[in-house]
Amino acid sequence: MTRLTDAIQFISLAHMTQGYFTNVPRELYRSASLDASGDGGRWSWAVSVNRTEATYQSSFEEPSPSNSSAGASGDIQVRAGDAIPNIPTWTVKLQTQYRATPRLSLRAVIVTYGARYAQGDENQGDAHGALPGYTVANVSARYALGRRWRLDLSIHNLFDRAYSDFGQLGVNEFTGPDRAFSRAPAGWRNTEFVAPGAPRGAWLSIDYRWP
């Protein structure tokens, strides 16, 4: 458990390129982890389950004009107990490794992240709600070419899963035809911007170990 006093927080304004830093009187981070592992001959495995509760412990007002629950002045009321944005509550990691031969080993890792709220939705009142959780699978293979040479192949996001790992409320100015920039501010819309996660990627490397 970690308690923070006068924690620094970035407040983003409607156009996202503007903002400022301020201090939040109190924040609380509570985390618990459960880990298990095993090894049976050629197979080994490990499981990790983590729960993190990151919350504000003081009430305050902040500007968030793109939040659908904002008042006429564009401010939202954050209350003690509201979740800090962009921190998932649950993280689950499962990994397994198979030693096929003395030289070849195969590894798979599956990671699941729970839902999280976007920046600007510190009060959890925006109509978009939380960003959904997601699961990513990664695999790798390692082959010893000799005493000092090693070949590694890794594939991230094996199933090319589309997901978002960050969110921020803001104003969408590209509301013209074919999503072109609109010169009429009246047509701009408040929305939830998300950062897409990395697509499938593969890496091949050769390592040499010095004596």
C-alpha positions in Angstrom: 0.0 0.0 0.0 1.3 3.4 -1.0 -0.1 6.8 0.1 0.9 9.9 -1.8 0.5 13.5 -0.5 0.4 16.4 -3.0 0.7 14.0 -5.9 1.4 15.7 -9.3 -1.3 15.2 -11.9 -1.6 16.5 -15.4 -4.9 18.1 -16.3 -5.6 18.0 -20.0 -7.8 20.6 -21.6 -10.3 20.2 -24.4 -7.9 20.5 -27.3 -5.5 17.9 -25.7 -2.4 19.8 -26.8 -2.9 22.1 -23.9 -2.9 21.4 -20.2 -1.2 22.0 -16.9 0.1 20.2 -13.8 -1.5 20.5 -10.4 -1.3 18.8 -7.0 -3.9 16.3 -5.7 -3.9 16.3 -1.9 -4.1 12.6 -1.4 -3.9 9.4 -3.4 -3.9 5.7 -2.4 -2.5 2.7 -4.2 -3.4 -0.7 -2.9 -2.0 -3.8 -4.7 -2.1 -7.5 -4.0 -0.5 -10.3 -6.0 -0.9 -14.0 -6.1 1.9 -16.0 -7.8 2.3 -19.7 -8.5 4.8 -21.7 -10.6 5.8 -25.2 -11.3 8.4 -27.3 -13.1 7.9 -30.8 -14.3 10.6 -32.2 -16.5 10.5 -30.5 -19.8 7.5 -28.3 -18.9 7.5 -25.2 -16.6 4.8 -22.7 -15.9 4.0 -19.6 -13.9 0.8 -17.7 -13.1 0.5 -14.2 -11.7 -2.7 -12.5 -10.7 -2.5 -8.8 -9.6 -5.2 -6.5 -8.3 -4.5 -2.8 -8.0 -6.8 -0.2 -6.6 -5.6 3.3 -7.4 -7.9 5.9 -6.0 -8.1 9.6 -5.1 -8.5 10.1 -1.3 -9.6 13.7 -1.5 -12.3 15.6 -3.3 -11.5 18.3 -5.8 -12.8 20.1 -8.9 -10.9 20.1 -12.2 -11.7 21.3 -15.7 -12.7 18.6 -18.1 -15.0 20.2 -20.7 -15.1 17.1 -22.9 -16.5 15.0 -20.1 -20.3 14.5 -20.6 -20.9 15.0 -16.9 -19.2 18.4 -16.8 -21.1 21.4 -15.6 -21.8 24.6 -17.4 -18.3 25.9 -16.5 -16.7 22.7 -17.9 -15.6 21.4 -14.5 -16.1 18.0 -13.0 -16.3 17.0 -9.3 -13.9 14.3 -8.3 -14.7 12.5 -5.1 -12.6 10.5 -2.7 -12.7 6.9 -3.8 -12.8 7.6 -7.5 -10.4 5.6 -9.6 -7.2 7.2 -11.0 -7.4 6.9 -14.9 -5.5 4.6 -17.1 -4.6 2.1 -14.4 -6.3 -1.4 -14.9 -7.7 -3.0 -11.8 -6.8 -6.5 -12.8 -3.7 -8.0 -14.5 -3.3 -11.7 -15.1 -0.2 -13.3 -16.6 0.2 -16.9 -17.6 3.4 -18.2 -19.1 4.6 -21.7 -20.0 7.9 -23.0 -21.4 8.7 -26.3 -23.1 12.2 -27.6 -23.5 11.8 -29.6 -26.6 15.5 -30.6 -26.9 18.7 -29.6 -25.0 19.1 -26.8 -27.6 15.5 -25.8 -28.4 13.0 -24.2 -26.0 9.6 -22.8 -26.7 7.7 -20.2 -24.6 4.2 -18.7 -24.6 2.9 -15.8 -22.5 -0.7 -14.7 -22.2 -1.4 -11.4 -20.5 -4.9 -10.0 -19.6 -5.5 -6.4 -18.5 -8.7 -5.3 -17.0 -10.8 -2.2 -17.9 -9.5 1.4 -17.1 -10.9 4.9 -17.3 -9.6 7.6 -19.7 -7.8 10.7 -18.7 -10.3 13.4 -18.2 -12.8 10.9 -16.7 -11.4 11.2 -13.2 -15.0 11.2 -11.8 -16.0 8.1 -13.9 -19.0 10.1 -15.1 -18.4 10.3 -18.8 -20.9 8.6 -21.1 -18.2 6.6 -22.9 -17.5 4.6 -19.7 -14.4 2.6 -19.2 -12.0 1.4 -21.9 -12.5 -2.4 -22.3 -9.9 -4.9 -21.1 -7.9 -6.9 -23.5 -5.7 -10.1 -23.8 -2.5 -10.4 -25.7 -0.6 -13.6 -26.5 3.2 -13.6 -27.2 5.3 -16.6 -28.2 9.0 -17.1 -28.6 11.6 -19.8 -29.5 15.2 -20.1 -28.6 17.8 -22.3 -30.2 21.4 -22.7 -29.2 23.6 -22.9 -32.3 26.6 -23.7 -30.2 28.3 -22.9 -26.9 28.3 -19.1 -27.6 25.8 -18.5 -30.4 22.0 -18.4 -29.8 19.1 -17.8 -32.2 15.9 -16.1 -30.8 12.5 -15.7 -32.5 9.7 -13.8 -30.8 6.2 -12.9 -32.0 4.2 -10.2 -30.1 0.4 -10.1 -30.3 0.3 -13.5 -32.0 -3.4 -13.2 -33.0 -3.1 -9.6 -34.1 -5.6 -8.5 -31.5 -6.9 -4.9 -31.8 -6.9 -3.1 -28.4 -6.3 0.2 -26.7 -4.1 0.7 -23.7 -4.6 4.4 -23.1 -7.6 6.8 -23.3 -8.1 10.6 -23.1 -11.2 12.7 -23.5 -10.9 15.6 -25.9 -12.5 17.5 -28.8 -12.7 15.9 -32.2 -12.1 18.6 -34.8 -12.1 16.2 -37.8 -15.8 16.0 -38.3 -15.9 17.1 -42.0 -16.5 14.8 -45.0 -14.3 11.7 -44.9 -13.1 12.8 -41.5 -11.5 16.0 -42.8 -10.8 19.0 -40.5 -14.0 21.0 -40.0 -13.6 24.8 -40.0 -16.9 25.2 -38.2 -16.4 24.7 -34.4 -20.1 24.2 -34.0 -19.6 20.8 -35.7 -16.8 19.6 -33.4 -17.6 16.8 -31.0 -16.4 15.7 -27.6 -15.1 12.2 -27.8 -12.8 9.6 -26.2 -9.4 9.3 -28.0 -7.6 6.0 -27.5 -4.1 4.9 -28.2 -4.0 1.6 -30.2 -1.9 -1.2 -28.9 1.0 -2.6 -31.0 -0.1 -4.9 -33.8 1.5 -8.3 -34.5 5.2 -8.0 -34.7 8.1 -10.5 -35.2 11.7 -10.2 -34.2 14.6 -12.5 -35.1 18.0 -12.1 -33.4 21.3 -13.8 -33.1 23.3 -13.5 -29.9 26.9 -14.2 -29.1 28.1 -14.7 -25.6 31.7 -13.8 -24.6 33.6 -16.4 -22.7 
